[in-house]
Amino acid sequence: MNKDIDRFKMILTENKRTTKWLAKQLRKKSSNYFEMAY
């Protein structure tokens, strides 16, 4: 039972990291698009 909880917590923290990274990548891309547009 505890192992499952630990695994779940690990997955959650990984997901948070990944979403932060994805948001950063998206922000980079969108700013590039804006620079190209203007």
PDB file of N, H, CA, C and O in Angstrom:
ATOM      1  N   MET A   1       0.836  -1.202   0.000  1.00  0.00           N
ATOM      2  CA  MET A   1       0.000   0.000   0.000  1.00  0.00           C
ATOM      3  C   MET A   1       0.876   1.259   0.000  1.00  0.00           C
ATOM      4  O   MET A   1       0.681   2.156  -0.820  1.00  0.00           O
ATOM      5  N   ASN A   2       1.833   1.318   0.917  1.00  0.00           N
ATOM      6  H   ASN A   2       1.991   0.589   1.583  1.00  0.00           H
ATOM      7  CA  ASN A   2       2.695   2.496   0.975  1.00  0.00           C
ATOM      8  C   ASN A   2       3.495   2.660  -0.308  1.00  0.00           C
ATOM      9  O   ASN A   2       3.715   3.778  -0.776  1.00  0.00           O
ATOM     10  N   LYS A   3       3.929   1.537  -0.873  1.00  0.00           N
ATOM     11  H   LYS A   3       3.750   0.629  -0.493  1.00  0.00           H
ATOM     12  CA  LYS A   3       4.686   1.611  -2.126  1.00  0.00           C
ATOM     13  C   LYS A   3       3.856   2.293  -3.200  1.00  0.00           C
ATOM     14  O   LYS A   3       4.358   3.143  -3.936  1.00  0.00           O
ATOM     15  N   ASP A   4       2.584   1.919  -3.289  1.00  0.00           N
ATOM     16  H   ASP A   4       2.176   1.228  -2.692  1.00  0.00           H
ATOM     17  CA  ASP A   4       1.709   2.517  -4.301  1.00  0.00           C
ATOM     18  C   ASP A   4       1.590   4.022  -4.090  1.00  0.00           C
ATOM     19  O   ASP A   4       1.623   4.796  -5.046  1.00  0.00           O
ATOM     20  N   ILE A   5       1.453   4.428  -2.831  1.00  0.00           N
ATOM     21  H   ILE A   5       1.426   3.799  -2.054  1.00  0.00           H
ATOM     22  CA  ILE A   5       1.327   5.861  -2.523  1.00  0.00           C
ATOM     23  C   ILE A   5       2.604   6.587  -2.931  1.00  0.00           C
ATOM     24  O   ILE A   5       2.553   7.661  -3.530  1.00  0.00           O
ATOM     25  N   ASP A   6       3.748   5.995  -2.603  1.00  0.00           N
ATOM     26  H   ASP A   6       3.790   5.122  -2.116  1.00  0.00           H
ATOM     27  CA  ASP A   6       5.021   6.623  -2.971  1.00  0.00           C
ATOM     28  C   ASP A   6       5.123   6.764  -4.481  1.00  0.00           C
ATOM     29  O   ASP A   6       5.534   7.805  -4.994  1.00  0.00           O
ATOM     30  N   ARG A   7       4.743   5.700  -5.188  1.00  0.00           N
ATOM     31  H   ARG A   7       4.409   4.854  -4.771  1.00  0.00           H
ATOM     32  CA  ARG A   7       4.812   5.740  -6.642  1.00  0.00           C
ATOM     33  C   ARG A   7       3.896   6.844  -7.175  1.00  0.00           C
ATOM     34  O   ARG A   7       4.256   7.575  -8.098  1.00  0.00           O
ATOM     35  N   PHE A   8       2.706   6.951  -6.577  1.00  0.00           N
ATOM     36  H   PHE A   8       2.413   6.358  -5.827  1.00  0.00           H
ATOM     37  CA  PHE A   8       1.739   7.959  -7.004  1.00  0.00           C
ATOM     38  C   PHE A   8       2.299   9.366  -6.781  1.00  0.00           C
ATOM     39  O   PHE A   8       2.176  10.237  -7.642  1.00  0.00           O
ATOM     40  N   LYS A   9       2.918   9.578  -5.607  1.00  0.00           N
ATOM     41  H   LYS A   9       3.018   8.870  -4.907  1.00  0.00           H
ATOM     42  CA  LYS A   9       3.521  10.883  -5.315  1.00  0.00           C
ATOM     43  C   LYS A   9       4.620  11.187  -6.320  1.00  0.00           C
ATOM     44  O   LYS A   9       4.737  12.312  -6.805  1.00  0.00           O
ATOM     45  N   MET A  10       5.426  10.174  -6.630  1.00  0.00           N
ATOM     46  H   MET A  10       5.331   9.260  -6.237  1.00  0.00           H
ATOM     47  CA  MET A  10       6.512  10.365  -7.581  1.00  0.00           C
ATOM     48  C   MET A  10       5.952  10.780  -8.937  1.00  0.00           C
ATOM     49  O   MET A  10       6.457  11.710  -9.566  1.00  0.00           O
ATOM     50  N   ILE A  11       4.911  10.090  -9.381  1.00  0.00           N
ATOM     51  H   ILE A  11       4.501   9.334  -8.870  1.00  0.00           H
ATOM     52  CA  ILE A  11       4.294  10.399 -10.670  1.00  0.00           C
ATOM     53  C   ILE A  11       3.765  11.829 -10.659  1.00  0.00           C
ATOM     54  O   ILE A  11       3.920  12.560 -11.637  1.00  0.00           O
ATOM     55  N   LEU A  12       3.145  12.224  -9.560  1.00  0.00           N
ATOM     56  H   LEU A  12       3.019  11.630  -8.765  1.00  0.00           H
ATOM     57  CA  LEU A  12       2.590  13.581  -9.465  1.00  0.00           C
ATOM     58  C   LEU A  12       3.690  14.629  -9.588  1.00  0.00           C
ATOM     59  O   LEU A  12       3.546  15.600 -10.332  1.00  0.00           O
ATOM     60  N   THR A  13       4.799  14.433  -8.852  1.00  0.00           N
ATOM     61  H   THR A  13       4.915  13.644  -8.247  1.00  0.00           H
ATOM     62  CA  THR A  13       5.872  15.423  -8.914  1.00  0.00           C
ATOM     63  C   THR A  13       6.466  15.458 -10.313  1.00  0.00           C
ATOM     64  O   THR A  13       6.778  16.533 -10.827  1.00  0.00           O
ATOM     65  N   GLU A  14       6.627  14.290 -10.936  1.00  0.00           N
ATOM     66  H   GLU A  14       6.373  13.417 -10.518  1.00  0.00           H
ATOM     67  CA  GLU A  14       7.146  14.255 -12.303  1.00  0.00           C
ATOM     68  C   GLU A  14       6.227  15.027 -13.229  1.00  0.00           C
ATOM     69  O   GLU A  14       6.688  15.807 -14.061  1.00  0.00           O
ATOM     70  N   ASN A  15       4.914  14.810 -13.085  1.00  0.00           N
ATOM     71  H   ASN A  15       4.539  14.176 -12.408  1.00  0.00           H
ATOM     72  CA  ASN A  15       3.946  15.500 -13.938  1.00  0.00           C
ATOM     73  C   ASN A  15       4.040  17.008 -13.752  1.00  0.00           C
ATOM     74  O   ASN A  15       3.991  17.756 -14.728  1.00  0.00           O
ATOM     75  N   LYS A  16       4.175  17.457 -12.518  1.00  0.00           N
ATOM     76  H   LYS A  16       4.215  16.849 -11.725  1.00  0.00           H
ATOM     77  CA  LYS A  16       4.299  18.898 -12.260  1.00  0.00           C
ATOM     78  C   LYS A  16       5.514  19.441 -12.991  1.00  0.00           C
ATOM     79  O   LYS A  16       5.445  20.482 -13.643  1.00  0.00           O
ATOM     80  N   ARG A  17       6.632  18.725 -12.876  1.00  0.00           N
ATOM     81  H   ARG A  17       6.688  17.879 -12.345  1.00  0.00           H
ATOM     82  CA  ARG A  17       7.856  19.170 -13.529  1.00  0.00           C
ATOM     83  C   ARG A  17       7.645  19.236 -15.040  1.00  0.00           C
ATOM     84  O   ARG A  17       8.046  20.195 -15.700  1.00  0.00           O
ATOM     85  N   THR A  18       7.001  18.186 -15.574  1.00  0.00           N
ATOM     86  H   THR A  18       6.676  17.407 -15.038  1.00  0.00           H
ATOM     87  CA  THR A  18       6.796  18.124 -17.018  1.00  0.00           C
ATOM     88  C   THR A  18       5.891  19.252 -17.488  1.00  0.00           C
ATOM     89  O   THR A  18       6.159  19.869 -18.519  1.00  0.00           O
ATOM     90  N   THR A  19       4.824  19.530 -16.748  1.00  0.00           N
ATOM     91  H   THR A  19       4.607  19.028 -15.911  1.00  0.00           H
ATOM     92  CA  THR A  19       3.912  20.589 -17.184  1.00  0.00           C
ATOM     93  C   THR A  19       4.609  21.943 -17.110  1.00  0.00           C
ATOM     94  O   THR A  19       4.408  22.788 -17.982  1.00  0.00           O
ATOM     95  N   LYS A  20       5.418  22.157 -16.088  1.00  0.00           N
ATOM     96  H   LYS A  20       5.581  21.471 -15.380  1.00  0.00           H
ATOM     97  CA  LYS A  20       6.177  23.407 -15.995  1.00  0.00           C
ATOM     98  C   LYS A  20       7.076  23.532 -17.217  1.00  0.00           C
ATOM     99  O   LYS A  20       7.127  24.586 -17.852  1.00  0.00           O
ATOM    100  N   TRP A  21       7.788  22.449 -17.547  1.00  0.00           N
ATOM    101  H   TRP A  21       7.747  21.593 -17.032  1.00  0.00           H
ATOM    102  CA  TRP A  21       8.697  22.452 -18.688  1.00  0.00           C
ATOM    103  C   TRP A  21       7.936  22.717 -19.978  1.00  0.00           C
ATOM    104  O   TRP A  21       8.364  23.511 -20.816  1.00  0.00           O
ATOM    105  N   LEU A  22       6.782  22.029 -20.128  1.00  0.00           N
ATOM    106  H   LEU A  22       6.434  21.384 -19.447  1.00  0.00           H
ATOM    107  CA  LEU A  22       5.961  22.221 -21.327  1.00  0.00           C
ATOM    108  C   LEU A  22       5.501  23.666 -21.432  1.00  0.00           C
ATOM    109  O   LEU A  22       5.544  24.253 -22.513  1.00  0.00           O
ATOM    110  N   ALA A  23       5.068  24.239 -20.336  1.00  0.00           N
ATOM    111  H   ALA A  23       5.033  23.762 -19.458  1.00  0.00           H
ATOM    112  CA  ALA A  23       4.614  25.634 -20.356  1.00  0.00           C
ATOM    113  C   ALA A  23       5.753  26.547 -20.790  1.00  0.00           C
ATOM    114  O   ALA A  23       5.546  27.483 -21.561  1.00  0.00           O
ATOM    115  N   LYS A  24       6.952  26.273 -20.294  1.00  0.00           N
ATOM    116  H   LYS A  24       7.120  25.512 -19.667  1.00  0.00           H
ATOM    117  CA  LYS A  24       8.104  27.081 -20.670  1.00  0.00           C
ATOM    118  C   LYS A  24       8.350  26.965 -22.174  1.00  0.00           C
ATOM    119  O   LYS A  24       8.573  27.966 -22.856  1.00  0.00           O
ATOM    120  N   GLN A  25       8.308  25.724 -22.682  1.00  0.00           N
ATOM    121  H   GLN A  25       8.127  24.911 -22.128  1.00  0.00           H
ATOM    122  CA  GLN A  25       8.524  25.512 -24.112  1.00  0.00           C
ATOM    123  C   GLN A  25       7.470  26.252 -24.924  1.00  0.00           C
ATOM    124  O   GLN A  25       7.790  26.903 -25.919  1.00  0.00           O
ATOM    125  N   LEU A  26       6.213  26.152 -24.500  1.00  0.00           N
ATOM    126  H   LEU A  26       5.953  25.623 -23.692  1.00  0.00           H
ATOM    127  CA  LEU A  26       5.121  26.811 -25.222  1.00  0.00           C
ATOM    128  C   LEU A  26       5.316  28.320 -25.204  1.00  0.00           C
ATOM    129  O   LEU A  26       5.102  28.986 -26.217  1.00  0.00           O
ATOM    130  N   ARG A  27       5.716  28.857 -24.074  1.00  0.00           N
ATOM    131  H   ARG A  27       5.889  28.316 -23.251  1.00  0.00           H
ATOM    132  CA  ARG A  27       5.927  30.297 -23.973  1.00  0.00           C
ATOM    133  C   ARG A  27       7.018  30.718 -24.952  1.00  0.00           C
ATOM    134  O   ARG A  27       6.879  31.725 -25.645  1.00  0.00           O
ATOM    135  N   LYS A  28       8.111  29.944 -25.010  1.00  0.00           N
ATOM    136  H   LYS A  28       8.224  29.125 -24.447  1.00  0.00           H
ATOM    137  CA  LYS A  28       9.194  30.236 -25.953  1.00  0.00           C
ATOM    138  C   LYS A  28       8.649  30.263 -27.368  1.00  0.00           C
ATOM    139  O   LYS A  28       8.898  31.199 -28.127  1.00  0.00           O
ATOM    140  N   LYS A  29       7.896  29.216 -27.715  1.00  0.00           N
ATOM    141  H   LYS A  29       7.693  28.455 -27.098  1.00  0.00           H
ATOM    142  CA  LYS A  29       7.356  29.107 -29.070  1.00  0.00           C
ATOM    143  C   LYS A  29       6.445  30.277 -29.388  1.00  0.00           C
ATOM    144  O   LYS A  29       6.565  30.881 -30.454  1.00  0.00           O
ATOM    145  N   SER A  30       5.535  30.607 -28.481  1.00  0.00           N
ATOM    146  H   SER A  30       5.437  30.116 -27.616  1.00  0.00           H
ATOM    147  CA  SER A  30       4.578  31.678 -28.758  1.00  0.00           C
ATOM    148  C   SER A  30       5.314  33.011 -28.904  1.00  0.00           C
ATOM    149  O   SER A  30       4.949  33.817 -29.760  1.00  0.00           O
ATOM    150  N   SER A  31       6.335  33.260 -28.094  1.00  0.00           N
ATOM    151  H   SER A  31       6.631  32.605 -27.399  1.00  0.00           H
ATOM    152  CA  SER A  31       7.069  34.518 -28.222  1.00  0.00           C
ATOM    153  C   SER A  31       7.783  34.550 -29.571  1.00  0.00           C
ATOM    154  O   SER A  31       7.875  35.605 -30.197  1.00  0.00           O
ATOM    155  N   ASN A  32       8.291  33.394 -30.024  1.00  0.00           N
ATOM    156  H   ASN A  32       8.216  32.537 -29.515  1.00  0.00           H
ATOM    157  CA  ASN A  32       8.913  33.338 -31.342  1.00  0.00           C
ATOM    158  C   ASN A  32       7.903  33.670 -32.419  1.00  0.00           C
ATOM    159  O   ASN A  32       8.210  34.403 -33.359  1.00  0.00           O
ATOM    160  N   TYR A  33       6.693  33.133 -32.289  1.00  0.00           N
ATOM    161  H   TYR A  33       6.443  32.537 -31.525  1.00  0.00           H
ATOM    162  CA  TYR A  33       5.643  33.416 -33.271  1.00  0.00           C
ATOM    163  C   TYR A  33       5.350  34.911 -33.299  1.00  0.00           C
ATOM    164  O   TYR A  33       5.196  35.495 -34.372  1.00  0.00           O
ATOM    165  N   PHE A  34       5.272  35.533 -32.125  1.00  0.00           N
ATOM    166  H   PHE A  34       5.397  35.059 -31.253  1.00  0.00           H
ATOM    167  CA  PHE A  34       4.973  36.965 -32.070  1.00  0.00           C
ATOM    168  C   PHE A  34       6.088  37.751 -32.753  1.00  0.00           C
ATOM    169  O   PHE A  34       5.820  38.695 -33.496  1.00  0.00           O
ATOM    170  N   GLU A  35       7.327  37.365 -32.502  1.00  0.00           N
ATOM    171  H   GLU A  35       7.544  36.598 -31.899  1.00  0.00           H
ATOM    172  CA  GLU A  35       8.450  38.068 -33.122  1.00  0.00           C
ATOM    173  C   GLU A  35       8.379  37.946 -34.636  1.00  0.00           C
ATOM    174  O   GLU A  35       8.670  38.903 -35.354  1.00  0.00           O
ATOM    175  N   MET A  36       7.991  36.768 -35.126  1.00  0.00           N
ATOM    176  H   MET A  36       7.754  35.991 -34.543  1.00  0.00           H
ATOM    177  CA  MET A  36       7.879  36.567 -36.572  1.00  0.00           C
ATOM    178  C   MET A  36       6.724  37.383 -37.138  1.00  0.00           C
ATOM    179  O   MET A  36       6.807  37.900 -38.251  1.00  0.00           O
ATOM    180  N   ALA A  37       5.643  37.494 -36.359  1.00  0.00           N
ATOM    181  H   ALA A  37       5.576  37.073 -35.454  1.00  0.00           H
ATOM    182  CA  ALA A  37       4.440  38.158 -36.864  1.00  0.00           C
ATOM    183  C   ALA A  37       4.679  39.659 -37.028  1.00  0.00           C
ATOM    184  O   ALA A  37       4.168  40.278 -37.962  1.00  0.00           O
ATOM    185  N   TYR A  38       5.466  40.244 -36.106  1.00  0.00           N
ATOM    186  H   TYR A  38       5.881  39.742 -35.347  1.00  0.00           H
ATOM    187  CA  TYR A  38       5.637  41.700 -36.162  1.00  0.00           C
ATOM    188  C   TYR A  38       6.897  42.092 -36.906  1.00  0.00           C
ATOM    189  O   TYR A  38       7.188  43.281 -37.043  1.00  0.00           O
TER     190      TYR A  38
END
